[in-house]
Amino acid sequence: MEIPVRHIKEPDFIENFKILDIKNLLSGKDMLQKLHRHDFFFALFLEKGQGKHEIDFIPYHIEDYSIFFMRPGQVHSLTLNKNSTGYLVQFDKNFYSSNNESSNFALRKVSSKNHQILNTKKFKKILSILTYIFQEYSEKNEQYTKAIKAYLDILFIELSRLKNDSKNISRKNLYSQERVEELLDLLHNNILSCKKVEEYAKMMHLSIFQLNKITKETLGKTCSKLINEHILLEAKRNLLGTSNQINQIAHYLGYEDTSYFIRFFKKHIGTSPKEYRENFK
């Protein structure tokens, strides 16, 4: 049994993009979604909201002016009060693919933060952009998909600015931040097959020393620690989101030796994979 995966290939999706008015979606009823994962980007913008959102086993309390942004592959469960309002945006990489590296970086940066709460003024600015997107999506006038992509560019730029409260960020810090976002994206896409620091350093055209220097300065962690964290997260997703046997999960994660995987997991988590699973039942 695999973690349920929701796909964007549905009849009412237009070119792998969808935006929904939360009030209309709920129709006066609470939303309850059990643990599942998406193969597309999932962004929830709540002007008014109550409930609980758990992303990769980290619980978040839902309140007004909340934003939740999830990357493909992350697992989550969601309980949303019937009186909540705002927008739900879903799209895949095929819809939003840009030759502009700054646009790609903005999306990587925004999607690296799962949750944030804004003040009224900042949220209203984001809400106005979403309203234009919803209008384009609903009316479907000539070249509306092009217009939606343009508004998404603006949306991601505005959201990425929220991550930089400091107005005097140095060029050095900006470069390091951009490279870390690139690394996190590479880890997300390659962690099952690539588990060595040198592999990621090669992908990024950096030396191992340079890569570790960047991660230490920006995140306070070595690249090796980041790799381990991503492996452990994917292990937890499968332990708690599937009924697969431990040896099946080890094989999925790229470990031929199940006993090695068990030792690795216990060393970092403190319990065996089996005990970890049982503790959450």
Secondary structure, DSSP 8 states (H G I E B T S, - for coil): ----EE-S--TT-BTTEEEEEHHHHHTTS-EEEEEEEESSEEEEEEEE--EEEEETTEEEEE-TTEEEEE-TT-EEEEEE-TT-EEEEEEE-TTTS--S-HHHHHHHHHHHT--EEE--HHHHHHHHHHHHHHHHHHHH--TTHHHHHHHHHHHHHHHHHHHT---TT--HHHHHHHHHHHHHHHHHHHHTTT---HHHHHHHTT--HHHHHHHHHHHHSS-HHHHHHHHHHHHHHHHHHH----HHHHHHHTT-S-HHHHHHHHHHHHSS-HHHHHHHT-
